[in-house]
Structures are given as C-alpha cells and as structure tokens.
Amino acid sequence: RGPMKCGECGAMITAEEKVKRQKNGNIHNYTYYHCTKRIDPNCSQKCIEEKELEKQIAIELGKIEIPADFSQWALARLKEQNTKEIDDREKIYGSQRRGYDASVRKIDNLIDMRANQEITEDEFKDRKEVALAEKAKYQELLKDTDKRVENWLEVAERGFNFAEKASAIFADKENPDALEAKKEIFATLGSDLILKDRKLSIHWDDLLFPIKSMAEEVREIKERLEPTKEPMNAKEMGEIYSQNPRVLGDRDSNPDT
C-alpha cells in the first residue's frame, strides 16, 4: 500500500485484514491500518478502517491535482531549469578546478624550492601544511559540486515523473486501481504519509519545487479564467503560468512555501 508512518512513535503503519461472520451466515471482510509498535510497544495510536483512510488520501491528493496543460508547462520549465543548472554548475566547477590546480602547482613549486635548497626544512613543513590544507579545501568543494549533479538528477527525475503521469492519473476517475496509482505520486514527490489520531497528514519533501502551493495557484488561475467565453490553449496557459511567481516557485513572494 506504500510507506506510511505513525505520527506518534515513527514506526511504520501496516494493514491487517479481519473477517466478521454474522449469525445469518454473511461474511464481511475489513481492512484496518495500524501502527506496528516496533519502535514503541506502548504507542497509543488506534487503528483506522481502510475506507476512511482512502477518503482522507483522496482529499490530500486533490490538493495537488493539476491539469494537462500545466504538465506540459512543467516539462518545459524543467528543461529551462536544466539549462540554467548546467551553466551555473560549469561556472562553479571551473572556478573550483582552477583553485585546485593552483594549489597543486604550489605544492610542485614547494618541492622544487626544497630540492634547490631555497627554503629550510622547517619552512618546507610549514608551507606544506598550508598548501595541503588549501588543496583539501578545493577537493571538498569539487566533491560538493559533484554531489550537486546527483541531487539535481533526483530533482529532475521526480519532476519528470510527476509532470508526465499526474494529469493522466488524476483524469482517470473510474479506474479501481487509480487510488493506488495516486498514492504512488506521493512517493514520486518524496513525501511521507503520516497517520496520527486517525488523521492523515503529508510531510512534503523540500527537494522538489513546492508542488502543493503551485497546484493551489494553478486551480485559482483556472477558476479566474472560467468566465471567459473561449478556452485558452496550452501555449497561452503556459504564458500565464510563466508570469506567476507562486507557480514559478518564488519563495520570496510566498513565505509559506
């Protein structure tokens, strides 16, 4: 059913099926969700029936529902962000690489100076420590930049998965497996499902753009445009999205995101 955690003790939530037999012979199957209590055996959280949990999941999913034209815009936006990321990263990497190469040259020169007896043993040791510390600093900076590549790859992958799949999944109202597919969207976004006092809440991952805030803004945009006689095409909607700071993920314009 997907990862879900207890809001009291942090243990995983698990599903348990129960069968109820009535005197008239009718058999009813129920599925309940409850804390495994593997972290805290004294956890006080009670179970919740699957139907009630699914209602709450559907409500939370409605908060991030997006139209198809926004999916197209989001993919184009990710492409733009990737171009900017490459440019920024190459500039940073180039600066760090030049610093690293300069520190290595200092070490090489230091060895030559010692070999030519231009500096004493003590001077060599002192300068060596400084040069090695400088080289180590640039090595760490280069490692951070390399890690940035992996982080951006993860962000982009989540973004693509969401933009490509979300609108189609939300549009499929009749599919009995649609709810399971929708729950997977939370995993795509890197979000945790938290269950406490029989209430579901979502802990959103900040690594990806604040999709919940964006979805809210997109719905508001759609509602404002509904009275217009002629519907706008995807390109026109994309231009509107591109001019909206909340949709662009401008945190300065929206402190709550």
SULZI-V551638 format. One record per backbone hydrogen bond with DSSP energy under -0.5 kcal/mol. NH is the residue of the N-H (numbers start at 1). CO is the residue of the C=O. If there is no record, write none. Layout:
# SULZI-V551638
NH&CO  NH&CO
This chain:
# SULZI-V551638
5&193  6&11  7&195  10&6  13&4  14&34  16&32  18&30  20&28  21&19  22&20  22&26  25&22  28&20  30&18  32&16  33&48  34&14  36&12  43&40  48&33  50&31  53&49  54&50  55&51  56&52  57&53  58&54  59&55  60&56  61&57  62&58  63&59  63&60  64&61  65&62  70&67  71&67  72&68  73&69  74&70  75&71  76&72  77&73  78&74  79&75  80&76  81&77  82&78  83&79  84&80  85&81  86&82  87&83  88&84  89&85  90&86  91&87  92&88  93&89  94&90  95&91  96&92  97&93  98&94  99&95  100&96  101&97  102&98  103&99  104&100  105&101  106&102  107&103  108&104  109&105  110&106  111&107  112&108  113&109  114&110  115&111  116&112  117&114  118&113  119&113  124&120  125&121  126&122  127&123  128&124  129&125  130&126  131&127  132&128  133&129  134&130  135&131  136&132  137&133  138&134  139&135  140&136  141&137  142&138  143&139  144&140  145&141  146&142  147&143  148&144  149&145  150&146  151&147  152&148  153&149  154&150  155&151  156&152  157&153  158&154  159&155  160&156  161&157  162&158  163&159  164&160  165&161  166&162  169&165  170&166  171&167  172&168  172&169  173&171  178&175  181&177  182&178  183&179  184&180  185&181  185&182  186&182  186&183  187&183  188&184  189&185  190&187  191&186  192&203  194&192  194&201  195&5  196&194  196&199  199&196  201&194  203&192  204&202  206&204  208&205  211&209  214&210  215&211  216&212  217&213  218&214  219&215  220&216  221&217  222&218  223&219  224&220  225&221  226&222  228&225  237&233  238&234  239&235  240&236  241&237  242&238  243&239  243&240  244&241  245&243  248&244  249&246  250&245  251&249  253&250  254&250  254&251  257&254
